[in-house]
Amino acid sequence: MKQYGFNVLRIPFSNAMLRNNSLATTISFARNPDLEGLTPLQCMDKIITYCTTIGMRVILDRHSSKTENYYNESLWYIPGDPYYTEERYIADWVMLAGRYANTAVIGADLWNEPKHPCSWGSGHVSTDWNLAAERVGNAIQAVNPDWLIIVEGVANNSWWGSNLQGVASHPVRLNVPHKLVYSVHEYAEDAFNLSWFSDPTFPNNLRGLWNQHFGFIVQQDIAPVFIGEFGTSFKYPTDSQWFSMWLNYMNGEFTSDGVSDLRVGRTGLSWAFWSVSPGQDCTPGHVGGDCIKGNFGGILEMDWLAVNHYKMSYLSTAMSQTVFSGTATPTSAPTKSRRRSLHH
């Protein structure tokens, strides 16, 4: 990953893998003998330590409460569950913030893809995500004020986690405000055939949607916006059109005049591509949380060795030359790293 210009790894984890009795499974110990007998958390320790030594940074992405269950979880806690409560959710983040202080980890993506009935600005403590983000963000900052606090949007008329219109009237307020980063996910038609892909004005309708959902945050200098996920398998004719326009947008072309609208000195939006791995089999009968997204493929081909140079030819246009060096290690011992490559 570093050889091809990536400098940050976004690692998904579940709260389940943080339990003391959790086990690391589906690992080829013949290929990874140093992981045998380790817990998922200890496996993630090794990844983070290695990222530190090679000069890559890490963002931790709380993907779900239970393992491979994010499709079924609409809130940051599981209502009625005695273990997966908001208190557990916050306590686990606080533990990780202390464990990985002064390491390669630079931020916490608080919760992957909030969706209905999650709300923004409703004032209902049980569903209002921006208020919950403040609670957990401030708890993290109390033990680790250096981390970026990354807050995804909700799912109203957009991809899951990608509607941040509520920021205009109900911004997230943190005790250390300059560490706040908003985040969205964006996908091509092969993820789901949303209405804008069949709009007669496609792809020229896209910039207006992006500006409405989150672009105003960048353009008005409210806060940074991080693209936590995007990807495509180039399965449909619309995919390459979407990809080209999306990369131009990330590079600052917020209007259709063909010129970057970024101020002098700005380098465009930081981003994470889904994913580094080739994905999973999505044949009928396959069961797995990442089946749909895994079908995009990744930076690596199915042999996990060859690089998809076609995708890299697109992505290289949005890469910076930022580097990081450090020598810290975890203070003690998140899961076997699942498919996620991230460029910051």
Helices and strands as residue ranges (DSSP letters): E 8-14, G 15-18, G 33-35, H 40-54, E 57-64, G 70-72, H 86-99, E 105-109, H 129-143, E 148-152, G 165-168, G 177-179, E 180-187, G 195-197, H 206-210, I 211-215, H 216-219, E 225-231, H 237-250, E 270-273, H 291-294, H 309-315, G 316-318, E 341-343
